[in-house]
Amino acid sequence: MLYNNRLYPHPVLGIGDDVTGLIEVELRVSSSGKEIEIAPSFKIINEALQNLIEKKQAMFVSHIYCRGTMYRDVFKSEKNINDAIKVASHKLNGEVEIDFFICANESIASYSSKEFNPDYSGYSFSVDKGDILAYAGKGKFFANKSPEELKSISAL
């Protein structure tokens, strides 16, 4: 999905110049045959969001989507370097996309920050649980199947 071309009712780090700071993700993917391990490592430079994460009011989110199998799942973590996400290899085939976020873990009645663009000076926003507070971009990898897994099964 395209998240960076959307309009949000509150400032979002990583979308335009709404919020100063930085959010990046380093993605490592490996396969053990039966499982694919996906290990995102978030880097964030934004005091307000770091405080929300420390208070467990926000968390790191990885949204995985595979068009080849229609697999879709969301993985949440309170840590910026979370344990590897393990997905059974039969659930993924071909191109797999992952979007990375920081989302609200609970409703925040008065979300404001000195790191907001000066246009938002003096404003606060109501944020619902699950709302996107930061977008770190998209990752992509290919989950290719071995020839044995692609053999057709004859009908009886």
Phi, psi and omega per residue, in radians:
M1 nan 2.734 3.093
L2 -1.692 1.933 -3.130
Y3 -1.716 -0.476 -3.051
N4 -1.402 -0.140 3.105
N5 -1.803 0.220 -3.126
R6 -1.702 2.763 3.027
L7 -1.765 2.369 -3.127
Y8 -2.025 2.636 -3.120
P9 -1.380 0.089 3.113
H10 -2.609 2.791 3.130
P11 -1.113 2.441 -3.123
V12 -2.234 2.164 3.073
L13 -1.123 2.330 3.128
G14 1.677 -0.113 3.098
I15 -2.004 1.943 -3.138
G16 1.002 -2.497 -3.122
D17 -1.986 0.510 -3.112
D18 -1.072 -0.665 -3.040
V19 -2.392 2.356 3.059
T20 -1.425 2.638 -3.115
G21 2.305 -2.929 -3.064
L22 -2.538 2.441 2.966
I23 -2.446 2.201 3.140
E24 -2.417 2.797 3.086
V25 -2.352 2.317 2.975
E26 -1.784 2.236 -3.058
L27 -1.997 2.241 3.030
R28 -2.081 2.312 3.136
V29 -2.246 2.341 3.081
S30 -2.488 2.836 -3.117
S31 -2.293 2.412 3.077
S32 -1.856 0.178 -3.098
G33 1.762 -1.090 -3.122
K34 -1.558 -0.386 -3.125
E35 -2.300 2.598 2.996
I36 -1.920 2.203 3.142
E37 -1.776 2.204 -3.122
I38 -2.043 2.084 -3.054
A39 -2.165 1.631 3.059
P40 -1.467 2.503 3.090
S41 -2.215 1.948 -3.087
F42 -1.499 2.449 2.986
K43 -2.142 2.171 -3.099
I44 -2.301 2.349 3.010
I45 -2.182 1.619 3.114
N46 -2.967 1.910 -3.025
E47 -1.064 -0.752 -3.097
A48 -1.108 -0.775 3.132
L49 -1.209 -0.645 3.084
Q50 -1.083 -0.694 3.096
N51 -1.122 -0.729 3.110
L52 -1.093 -0.673 3.125
I53 -1.179 -0.759 3.115
E54 -1.069 -0.610 3.127
K55 -1.485 0.038 -3.121
K56 1.110 0.428 3.055
Q57 -1.539 -0.218 3.102
A58 -2.511 2.758 3.128
M59 -2.599 2.857 3.115
F60 -1.407 2.404 -3.086
V61 -2.319 2.369 3.045
S62 -2.106 2.128 -3.131
H63 -1.876 1.963 -3.072
I64 -1.797 2.353 -3.137
Y65 -2.472 2.255 3.110
C66 -2.107 2.001 -3.141
R67 -1.190 -0.571 -3.084
G68 -1.125 -0.544 -3.113
T69 -2.101 -0.058 -3.076
M70 1.127 0.372 3.086
Y71 -1.298 2.373 3.091
R72 -2.579 2.330 3.091
D73 -2.733 2.767 3.127
V74 -2.106 2.330 3.119
F75 -2.120 2.291 -3.078
K76 -2.009 2.615 3.109
S77 -2.629 2.557 3.059
E78 -1.561 -0.137 -3.098
K79 -1.915 2.518 3.132
N80 -1.288 -0.426 3.019
I81 -2.043 1.577 -3.055
N82 -1.552 2.897 3.065
D83 -1.060 2.696 -3.125
A84 -1.039 2.424 3.032
I85 -1.451 2.193 -3.121
K86 -1.920 2.185 3.137
V87 -2.189 2.307 3.091
A88 -1.019 2.318 -3.030
S89 -1.096 -0.439 3.128
H90 -1.232 -0.231 3.126
K91 -1.477 -0.197 -3.089
L92 -2.183 2.468 3.072
N93 -2.724 2.282 3.140
G94 1.374 -2.571 -3.074
E95 -1.257 2.278 3.100
V96 -2.096 2.251 3.140
E97 -1.919 2.537 3.094
I98 -2.348 2.227 3.024
D99 -1.841 2.495 -3.059
F100 -2.078 2.343 -3.065
F101 -2.462 2.934 2.741
I102 -2.063 2.196 -3.101
C103 -2.127 2.695 3.082
A104 -1.175 2.317 3.127
N105 -1.621 -0.176 3.078
E106 -2.742 2.894 3.106
S107 -1.175 2.444 3.114
I108 -2.151 1.964 -3.033
A109 -1.211 -0.584 -3.036
S110 -2.388 1.354 -3.123
Y111 -1.489 2.023 3.089
S112 -2.578 2.849 -3.101
S113 -2.784 2.543 3.036
K114 -1.252 -0.194 3.141
E115 -1.586 0.012 3.035
F116 -1.191 2.684 3.021
N117 -0.953 2.499 -3.137
P118 -0.936 -0.394 3.086
D119 -1.050 -0.449 -3.109
Y120 -1.718 0.170 -3.112
S121 -1.000 2.237 3.122
G122 1.499 -0.067 3.141
Y123 -1.759 2.616 2.972
S124 -2.283 2.771 -3.016
F125 -2.253 2.555 3.032
S126 -1.539 2.167 -3.099
V127 -2.077 2.288 3.123
D128 -1.591 2.751 3.072
K129 -0.990 2.286 -3.141
G130 1.661 -0.224 3.133
D131 -1.131 2.545 3.128
I132 -1.362 2.192 3.091
L133 -1.854 -0.420 3.112
A134 -2.639 2.482 3.097
Y135 -2.106 2.100 -3.074
A136 -1.752 0.138 3.083
G137 1.723 -2.912 -3.004
K138 -2.143 2.486 2.991
G139 -2.014 2.811 -3.092
K140 -2.626 2.461 3.006
F141 -2.628 2.934 -3.130
F142 -1.956 2.174 3.089
A143 -1.792 1.500 -3.107
N144 -1.499 2.526 -3.139
K145 -1.643 2.629 3.074
S146 -1.304 2.782 -3.123
P147 -0.980 -0.609 3.129
E148 -1.088 -0.677 -3.112
E149 -1.260 -0.307 -3.099
L150 -1.668 -0.074 3.138
K151 -1.090 2.485 3.101
S152 -1.376 2.672 3.116
I153 -1.798 2.191 -3.107
S154 -1.322 2.540 3.113
A155 -1.472 2.541 3.130
L156 -1.620 nan nan
